[in-house]
Amino acid sequence: MARVVLMAVLKRVALDARISWLGIVPDRAANLRATPLASVQARFDGFEGECHGGAIRPSCARVTALHPRGTPIRNTRQVTVLSTEELAETAAALGIAALAPEWVGASMIVTGLPDLKHLPPGSRLQAPSGATLAIDMENLPCAWTGRVIEAEHPGLGRAYPAAAKGRRGLTAWVEREGALHLNDALTLFIPAQRKWRG
């Protein structure tokens, strides 16, 4: 009988990454301003109290090549992850000293993950509790976020999408439940596969 050996398809990356900010957007109909938290429970439907949570969501402009707008699809956009480095770059592009995480509707800000926006889809971020976020894809800047920034810095709301292009972080979904806390160390796992040659 042949013996089957399974190899890990995710490899651990040695980085000193930490959670530097946590929050939720309680009501996106009101605006995308996030509420800061010291800790949050990550559930299979997303962060507790987060309006972007749920197992399914209506399809949006990002996937109209696949689905008519409003089609129920799996929600892989439960969490928005940005880096302190990208926030600083966006603030500099806007000509302001700092960009607060709550202004951009962040769920989690991490420090110590260089080139966050280019993490491959399927990568995982795991906290000490075991809570694990699976990376979906790059998040795009939007006018909704610009409205929050306009309220804080009149005249800069319209400039936000261009300033944040390539710096709006990633979307993710909860693969394993658990608690997330400020200053938690994060372990990064990336797919152990070669780049697609398409």
C-alpha positions as CSV (number, residue, x, y, z in Angstrom):
1,M,0.0,0.0,0.0
2,A,1.4,3.4,-1.0
3,R,2.0,5.9,1.8
4,V,0.7,9.4,1.2
5,V,2.7,12.2,2.7
6,L,0.9,15.5,3.1
7,M,2.9,18.7,2.9
8,A,2.0,22.0,4.5
9,V,0.6,24.4,1.9
10,L,1.1,27.4,4.2
11,K,4.6,28.4,5.5
12,R,5.3,30.4,8.5
13,V,7.2,33.7,8.0
14,A,9.4,35.1,10.8
15,L,8.3,38.7,11.4
16,D,7.8,40.8,14.5
17,A,4.2,41.9,13.6
18,R,1.8,43.3,16.2
19,I,-1.7,44.6,16.5
20,S,-1.4,48.3,17.1
21,W,-5.1,49.2,16.7
22,L,-8.5,47.5,16.8
23,G,-11.9,48.8,16.0
24,I,-15.3,48.2,14.4
25,V,-17.6,50.2,12.1
26,P,-21.0,49.9,13.9
27,D,-23.2,51.5,11.2
28,R,-21.9,52.0,7.7
29,A,-25.2,53.6,6.7
30,A,-24.3,56.5,9.0
31,N,-20.6,56.6,7.9
32,L,-17.4,54.5,7.9
33,R,-16.0,55.9,11.1
34,A,-14.7,53.1,13.3
35,T,-14.9,52.9,17.0
36,P,-11.6,52.0,18.7
37,L,-11.4,48.9,21.0
38,A,-8.9,47.4,23.3
39,S,-9.9,43.8,22.3
40,V,-12.5,42.1,20.1
41,Q,-13.9,38.7,19.7
42,A,-13.4,37.4,16.2
43,R,-16.3,35.1,15.3
44,F,-17.0,33.2,12.1
45,D,-19.3,36.0,11.1
46,G,-16.5,38.6,11.7
47,F,-15.7,41.0,14.6
48,E,-18.5,41.3,17.1
49,G,-20.5,44.5,16.5
50,E,-18.9,45.1,13.0
51,C,-21.5,46.1,10.3
52,H,-19.4,44.4,7.6
53,G,-19.8,41.0,9.3
54,G,-22.0,38.1,8.3
55,A,-21.5,34.8,6.4
56,I,-22.8,36.3,3.2
57,R,-23.0,39.8,1.7
58,P,-24.5,41.4,-1.4
59,S,-22.0,41.5,-4.3
60,C,-20.6,45.0,-5.0
61,A,-18.8,46.8,-7.8
62,R,-15.5,44.9,-7.0
63,V,-17.0,41.6,-8.4
64,T,-19.5,42.7,-11.1
65,A,-17.4,40.8,-13.6
66,L,-18.6,37.7,-11.8
67,H,-22.0,38.5,-10.3
68,P,-24.7,41.0,-10.9
69,R,-24.6,43.7,-8.2
70,G,-26.6,42.6,-5.1
71,T,-26.2,38.9,-5.6
72,P,-25.7,37.0,-2.3
73,I,-22.1,35.8,-2.1
74,R,-19.8,34.5,0.6
75,N,-18.5,37.3,2.7
76,T,-14.7,37.4,2.5
77,R,-14.7,41.2,3.4
78,Q,-15.5,40.9,7.1
79,V,-12.3,42.6,8.3
80,T,-10.2,45.5,6.9
81,V,-6.5,45.2,7.8
82,L,-4.1,48.1,7.3
83,S,-0.5,48.8,8.3
84,T,0.8,51.8,10.3
85,E,3.3,52.3,7.5
86,E,0.6,52.6,4.8
87,L,-1.4,55.0,7.0
88,A,1.7,57.2,7.4
89,E,2.3,57.2,3.6
90,T,-1.3,58.1,2.9
91,A,-1.2,60.9,5.5
92,A,2.0,62.3,3.9
93,A,0.4,62.1,0.5
94,L,-2.5,64.2,1.9
95,G,-0.1,66.6,3.5
96,I,-1.3,66.0,7.1
97,A,0.6,64.8,10.2
98,A,-1.4,61.6,10.8
99,L,-4.4,59.7,9.5
100,A,-6.4,58.2,12.4
101,P,-7.4,54.5,11.9
102,E,-11.0,55.3,12.8
103,W,-11.2,57.7,9.8
104,V,-10.6,55.0,7.3
105,G,-13.0,52.4,8.7
106,A,-10.2,50.1,9.9
107,S,-10.8,46.8,11.7
108,M,-7.2,46.2,12.6
109,I,-3.9,48.1,12.2
110,V,-0.7,46.1,12.2
111,T,2.9,47.2,12.7
112,G,5.8,45.2,11.3
113,L,4.4,43.7,8.2
114,P,6.3,45.3,5.3
115,D,4.5,45.6,2.0
116,L,1.2,44.5,3.6
117,K,-0.8,45.2,0.5
118,H,1.1,42.6,-1.5
119,L,0.5,39.7,0.9
120,P,-0.8,36.8,-1.3
121,P,-4.5,36.0,-1.1
122,G,-4.9,33.0,1.1
123,S,-2.2,34.2,3.6
124,R,-3.2,33.9,7.3
125,L,-2.6,36.1,10.3
126,Q,-2.8,34.2,13.6
127,A,-3.0,35.7,17.1
128,P,-1.9,34.0,20.4
129,S,-5.5,33.0,21.1
130,G,-5.6,31.0,17.9
131,A,-7.9,33.6,16.2
132,T,-7.0,33.4,12.5
133,L,-7.7,35.9,9.7
134,A,-7.5,34.7,6.1
135,I,-6.5,37.3,3.6
136,D,-8.9,37.9,0.7
137,M,-7.5,40.7,-1.5
138,E,-6.4,44.3,-1.7
139,N,-9.0,46.8,-0.4
140,L,-9.6,49.8,-2.6
141,P,-10.1,53.4,-1.4
142,C,-13.6,54.7,-1.6
143,A,-15.5,58.0,-1.5
144,W,-17.3,56.8,1.7
145,T,-14.0,57.0,3.6
146,G,-13.3,60.3,2.0
147,R,-16.5,61.7,3.6
148,V,-15.1,60.9,7.1
149,I,-11.8,62.6,6.2
150,E,-13.6,65.6,4.8
151,A,-15.2,66.1,8.2
152,E,-11.8,66.0,9.9
153,H,-9.9,67.9,7.2
154,P,-12.1,70.0,5.0
155,G,-11.0,70.0,1.4
156,L,-9.1,66.6,1.7
157,G,-12.0,64.2,1.3
158,R,-11.9,64.1,-2.4
159,A,-8.1,63.8,-2.4
160,Y,-8.3,60.6,-0.2
161,P,-8.9,57.9,-2.9
162,A,-5.9,59.0,-5.0
163,A,-3.7,59.4,-1.9
164,A,-4.7,56.0,-0.6
165,K,-4.4,54.1,-3.8
166,G,-2.3,51.0,-3.1
167,R,-2.3,51.8,0.6
168,R,-5.9,50.9,1.7
169,G,-4.8,47.5,3.1
170,L,-6.5,44.2,2.7
171,T,-9.8,42.5,3.3
172,A,-10.0,39.3,5.3
173,W,-12.4,36.9,6.9
174,V,-12.3,34.9,10.1
175,E,-11.1,31.4,9.6
176,R,-10.8,30.5,13.3
177,E,-12.6,32.2,16.2
178,G,-10.8,33.8,19.2
179,A,-9.9,37.0,21.0
180,L,-7.7,39.7,19.5
181,H,-6.0,42.3,21.8
182,L,-4.0,45.4,21.3
183,N,-0.3,44.5,21.2
184,D,-0.9,40.9,20.3
185,A,1.9,39.4,18.3
186,L,0.7,38.1,14.9
187,T,2.2,35.1,13.1
188,L,2.1,35.3,9.3
189,F,1.6,32.2,7.1
190,I,1.8,32.5,3.3
191,P,0.9,30.0,0.6
192,A,3.9,27.8,-0.2
193,Q,3.5,27.9,-4.0
194,R,5.3,29.5,-6.8
195,K,3.9,32.6,-8.4
196,W,1.3,32.1,-11.1
197,R,2.8,32.5,-14.6
198,G,-0.4,33.3,-16.4
